Amino acid sequence: MPAARLRFRAALLMLTWMGGGLSLVCGQTPAPAAAAPAFARCLQDLAAQAPQHGLSVDDFRRRTEGLTSDATVLAALDQQPEFTTPVWDYLSGLVDAERVADGRAAMRQWQGPLATIAQRYGVDPDTVVAVWGVESNYGRQRGNRPLLRSLATLSCEGRRQDFFRGELYASVRILQHGDIAPEQLNGSWAGAFGQTQFMPTTFERVAVDFDGDGRRDLVGNAADALASTAHYLALAGWQQGESWGLPVRLPPGYRPPATGRRETRHLSYWRQQGLKALDGSALPGGDRPAGLIQPAGPQGPNFLVFHNFNVIYSYNASISYTLAIALLSDQLRGDPAPRLNWPTDDPGTSRAERREIQQRLLALGYPLGPADGMVGDKTREAIQAEQRKHGLPADGRAGQRTLQLLRSVVPGAVPAAGGEGATARSPASAAGPK
């Protein structure tokens, strides 16, 4: 998860919410083909260098024997939703009523371990659980790609090969150590795995065995995953008892001297400038440094962000991602959802609304498969077809306009369909609280 890891980590979860699903950018992984000569030579070269990375040549070859290149991971490399999706669309599916309700249920289920984790690492349960919710939907969507294949592909093809080679060697070391079984080492196209999505080198550095069973099992053991996340945030400098920040209101016509999470001024300065909390009340007390961010530009919402916002940012270097964690953690804590005025006349949809869009498209005869809230190519193509039919711009976007259009075309209730979104939503975990 950490910094280096998440720059490349993500087309998975968000494609679940924005449009593709943790089963990933490309759906099912294609059947393996014979290894291309260039790819096979690359693996041989990597095997020869294995002793420099704490592995024998034979160990590396044994773990990577028979691997083939997966071209779909290269396509995913440049399609990370944190950087390609409008922030209001990104947040509408990640911080919705469903995820808040599931997160609160998870906090009740894991109350004991979370209390111990908070005492040990000084990180509040709300933030830890928010990371869990955004990264894997509370353990349900951890990624289904074999890590070794994805990382071998990225080590031999595309850009940032040196980075991914380090992650590939770390993956083999993890298997050699026995923390994760080979059949469980699956995750994102970029190599992140587990319930809170660690990159392999981060796993080696940060993961902890919370329950003392001798394994750091971030895949099957939620307690290990939650404790490891808290440990990461603590190492990154989490300040116990401090908030990440807050949405704010600017005085009419005010132009800030600078914006950005690093462009900090003390709270006393922002008070003098006339900034208020979103409800019009005074800013918090004290005189902490705070940066003013405008994630949708000067026409959108404004946020003052403190040190802990930057700590979350280190987990995944994206303002949209960090805001998702921050806003979800506030609501898990019991704060009401802020009324944010995004600069769009077509707001985003929640996962429940995306499932409704798919259900109405299914009622019209489009062969989408299950209505699971994952807006992939088939859903976008069906939306485009309906948009063209009604003389609208065919952008294929599953926004509020599309929802209202389909409600007018297919009036009344529609039956729920199968898929992840229609299943029971109790927090998933392979190991219960200990």
Summary of the structure (lengths in Angstrom):
residues: 434
radius of gyration: 22.4
end to end distance: 24.6
largest distance: 67.6
contacts: 1501
relative contact order: 0.15
helix: 49%
strand: 6%
